[in-house]
Amino acid sequence: ADFAEYFPSEETITEGDMIALNPATGKVRKMRSGDILMGALSTNPAFIGNNGVERNLDTSTSYSLVGLIGQVKVKVTTENGEIKAGDAIALGSKVGI
């Protein structure tokens, strides 16, 4: 289970994508160099922190439900070798032990 909140997004984000805040726009998007890591797309949160906002979201804006704390699925690849505890999986983030 995870705790998630809605954030305005600037692109389509799919399950497992690492989500980051674009400092230039203040919106979330798939993680890129220079972005601020937020979390991963939440598909089944136990708690939604700003759930009341869901009913009042601006329909002209796209939103993503970002898992901030807890267990969420992420896309990981071993194309650069085995992943070990302490390895960076996203900018500023480490694999737990």
Disulfide bonds with the S-S distance in Angstrom:
none
